[in-house]
């Protein structure tokens, strides 16, 4: 690993999952920015007082932020974190004038003002098809116009020692023309929905069965009434649809009839209508979200997952403590980049930084799916991404 001292800032820092991974890799996080008070409190509790600042990144002045940190343009090594994909946008030349795209506008502004040597941006997989691919393509075009060489990949977290089936899109850029090669998976997941993996739920939580540990938010909720009937009736791998009709929640049929269309804006996606699902110890967990403690049933006990079990599945150590109400804690956990994955990304960025190869500003490479077939929406996105690899006048286009 390089002995060079790296300085980074974290935007949309959340509770600090990404920061924890990069810190473990030896990168110095000099400041973090977030506007959710509970997440800020969590970040500062675990990383040091006043390191994370309460800033609304949709309206802030990045030049003032940079000056406040005593940095010159181009002095920063790295920006980590990514703006939420808001799920609605206009296409074409109006993209950057549409106020609904404010977060990505400001993220691009941060890159321009700080001009770090590297950046890593994370987002949900829906960014690939939101607005028929316009969102991700316009993001990349702006990054390339600023002088970055970028690489994009959809990551399957269970391949990187994260015990859950979690898919995220990662974009990494370098302003010196260095190509980022994503780290090779520690293990290639296989089988139906890629659930064959040695990184399983058992490894994450099996030692938490026997007792409550309130100081780390491991408090097992005792279910009663019809909810206990539902949970008790579920076998491993079964969900609400497998229950007798009288035990199905009244909202289940409404959720089940709601289609999740490819390309549907993120905020309108219905999600899988499972309602409840009993997990298997011998597979990676389903994706941890803010709904996990109300939907995911423990593999062998008739109860839901605890907050700490969700944090374990997200690869947070037990020493990492969360602030706020239970709802605020699980929201922080569900939104986080798993620290174990972030650490691997940090190590790979350092490794690629030591390489001499330079290519110049472009979309160096992209990998959007493990599947052999692509949906029509994803095919369209891939076509636009391919055009970015061969387009030599993106900077002129953006300036025009």
Order of alpha helices (4+ residues) and beta strands (2+ residues): beta-alpha-beta-alpha-beta-alpha-beta-alpha-beta-alpha-beta-beta-alpha-alpha-alpha-beta-alpha-beta-alpha-alpha-alpha-beta-alpha-alpha
